[in-house]
Amino acid sequence: MLVWPDLVFVEFISAVLFTITFVILSVLINAPLLNRANTDVTPNPSKAPWYFLNLQELLLHMDKAWAGVLLPTIALGFFAAIPYLDRSREAQGIWFGTKYSVRITIITVVYATLVCGVLVAFDAGDRTKFEYATRWIPSCDNTAQHVGFPCLRDEPGAKHLGIVTTKDFSKRLQFSVPWPDALGTDDGRLDWPRDLDRIPVPFNNVDCCYGSLHLWKGMNLNIPDIMANQVIPLSTIAFFTVLIIYVLFRLGWVRTRRDVFITMFTGVMTAYLVLSLVGSFFRGQGQALIWPWEIKVDPG
């Protein structure tokens, strides 16, 4: 097929149709313009451009370094590596070039949409009522020195809630287990999160070198925070990715390396779109999860 007219003509017609549609929408829908921009006042909610809304949504659920830098880099690296990992010339340049690729794509889109929706809802348990599933975990006795079995700390006088967000694993969840004093405790008990929020890294007391650069001097690890913001979210992503590939493999649909890449690519792009839609239409003031018709922008 020739670039002209086969490709350029189709692109031209698509551009014309898009422009006409855009003009019609501009005439019929009143753009929600705000006041003149004021650098001293930040609107609430303040949202990123639409193409970064998925990353802004991720920032609400996990560590900012992973959400803003590492995961996008890994995804882009994966896309760039596909041609080098899948060297088969069979059905090159053909959409859905494997036997079960259509059903793999459809199932993965539905699966990724449901998983993303449920995970977002779980991480806003107070608004979506997902916290009811863990309300059986008792409230902590804030006067006790050691709480023993797992419990959730509530604010004084506040209603007891289950796990509202994954951050509760590092902030509200408490328990203690017997622990030898020789391993860093002085009361025979290891309390979560109190005894694990400042674990010194090796040689963190070394006053080293290069002028004002002290490497990791004084650096400590917050294990509960790492679990809540890194280990749990990343493990969840890995688990659901492996699960769909394994299920499709057991069904006999995933049989080639290209099938695996189709599944992963479809899942990543679906998650990208779902998180963008959530950030666009379901996040209100303070990035709270609300219905689209409840969104109101405070211009300051």
C-alpha positions, 0 to 999 in steps of 0.5 A: 500500500502506498503512503499516498493516497492510501494512508494520507487520505484516510488520515486527512478524512479522520482529521476533518471528522475530528475537527468537525466533531470538536467544533460541534462539541465546543458550540454545544458544551460550555467550557468550564472556564475558571477565574484568571490564573492566580499563582498564589491560589491553587484550585481544588481539585488541581489535576494534571493534564489528561495524559498524566492523570493516570500517573496522578491517580497512581500517586494516590495509591503507592510510593511517588517514585514508583508511580511517577518514574519507575513504573512508567519507565518499566512500561515504556521499556517493555513496549520498546523491548517487544520487537526484540523479544518477539522475533517471530515473523509469522503474521507480522503487521497483522492485527490480532495475528494469533489464533486466540488473540481477539478473545485474549484482548477482550477478556483482558480488557474486561479483566483489567477494567474490573481489577482496576475499578475494584482496587481503586474502590478498595483504596477509598473504603470509607466512600465505597464501603469496602472498609466493611469487609475488614470491620471485623478487625477490632479497635485498638486499646490505645492505652495498652503498651502492647496490643497483641493480636492485630487491631486498627487504631481509631481516633478518639471518639471516632466511629470504628472503621475497617481498612480504609486505604492501604496506608492503614497498614502502616498507620492504623494497623497495630500488633505485637509478637514476642521478640528477643531483646538481642534483636533490637527491642528492650521489652521482649516484644516487637510492635508494629509499626512502632518498632519498625519505623526507623531501622538504620541502614548499614553504615548509616552513621559513617561520616563520609566524604565528598564535602557536604555529600554524606551518602546515606548518613542518618538514613533509616528505613520505615518498614511499615511505610515500605510495605504499605506504599511499595510492597503491597501495591507492586505485589498486587500488580504482579499477582493480577498480571501473572494470574490472567496470563496463567488462567488464559494459559490453562484455558489453552488460549495463550500458547505463544510469546506473542500471546503473552505480549498481547495480554500484557500490552492490553492490560497496561493500556486498559489500566492507563485508560481506566486510571485516566477516566477515574482521575478525570471524572471521579476525583473531586476536592482533595482528590476524594473519590466521588461521582462525576456529577458531584465534582465542583472546582473551587477556584480559590 
